[in-house]
């Protein structure tokens, strides 16, 4: 333990917990001097997400384009492999 109270965990322990580099960790204090660690779960809601990118592009995508982009994303396709019609326009 460091003088700041920080503890370093081995890579294999973090992998066992499903914690990725840069991800936040939740710590639960349990009786008997025990702690429980787990990867922090996102607390955002869809309501909070809607409008997150509003105003970042002058271009508007059609519902068909959004569905196509979402399906490609779920299929694991990188944005560079998507048809130009599904990519958002950028403002110079």
N, C-alpha and C positions, 0 to 999 in steps of 0.2 A: 504494500500500500504506500502511496506517495504521501508527502507531507500535506497535500491538499485533500487527502481522503479518497483519492482516485484509485481504482483497482483495474488491472488489465486482465482480461480473460483470454485464454488460448483460443485460437482460430477454430479448432474442432468443437469446443464448447459452444461458441457462438453459432456455428453451423448447426449443431444439434438443436439449439433454441430457435433456429430459423431467422436469425438476426443477420442482416446484410450490412456491409460497410456504409456508414453514414446514417443508418436507420436509428431512430430513437428507441430507448429501452424503458419499459415500465418496470418498476420495482415495487413489490407488495411486501409489507412488513408482516411477518407471521409470528405467532407465539413461539417461545422457546429459543429466541435469538436467531430465527431463520428468516431468510429472504426468498422471495420467488421472483425470478426474472422472466420476462417474455417480451417479444417484439411488440412495440406500440402499434395499436390498430388505428387506422385513420378514423377521425371523428367527424369528418365533414359530411355534409348531406348533399344530395343532388340539388336541393334548393340553393345551397351556398355556392355550388359549382356553376349554375346557370348564370350566364352573363359575365363569367370570369374573363373571357376573351373579347367581350363586346368592345367595339371601337378600335380594335387592333388592325382591322383590315377594311378597306372600302368594298371589297367583294363579298357577296353573300352566296352561300352554297345552297343548292336546292336540297330537298329532302332526299332525293335519289342519290345525289353526290355524297351527302352525309352518311347514308346507309352503306354506300359502296366503300367509303373511307373506313367506316367502322368495321365492316366485314374484312377488309384488307388488314386492318390493325389486329383483329382477333386471329387472323390467319398467320400473323407474325411477319408480314411483309414490311420492309423498311420503306420509309417515305420516298426515298430515291427510286423505288421500283413501282410507285403508284402512277397511274395516268395523270397527266397535268391537270385534268378537270377536277381531280379530288384534292389537289394541293391548294392551300389558302394563298391568296395573293398577298404579296408583301408591299408595304409602302416604302418608297425610297427615303 
